[in-house]
Amino acid sequence: MPDMLETGRRILADQPFSALLGTELTRFDNQGAELRLALRNEHRQQHGFAHGGVVSYLADNALTFAGGSVLGDAVTLEMKINYIRPAVGQVLVARAEVVSAGKMQAVCRCDVFAVKDGEERLCAAAQGTIFPVRGG
């Protein structure tokens, strides 16, 4: 059986948008997933912190990886995000886990942290429903 983390990294590499942003998959197992993104100027909005779309993208992708850990190939059916504080720092980290899973969907949650000078601060919390893709 192939290593889940390596399989996940191949899937992430096949996502042109994720490659453009520079996203890394650092954990992928049956407990969930972790994505990291080193922030560049292109990821920031006019006030200097990470754009909300970048934070939301990271949560969405982490939620889908977490759901995919129990469903296989999957997509996000719906997602809700709460922005808690501006994402200020050098890196964003999204950690997602499965809350509940059945055959047709998984409900997952994700916390997104901004890392500044080695210290993590929660900047967003998300929840989503993940749906399996059947037959490609």
Secondary structure, DSSP 8 states (H G I E B T S, - for coil): ---HHHHHHHHHHT-HHHHHHT-EEEEEETTEEEEEEE--GGGB-TTSSB-HHHHHHHHHHHHHHHHHHHHSSEEEEEEEEEE-S---SSEEEEEEEEEEE-SS-EEEEEEEEEEETTEEEEEEEEEEEEEE----
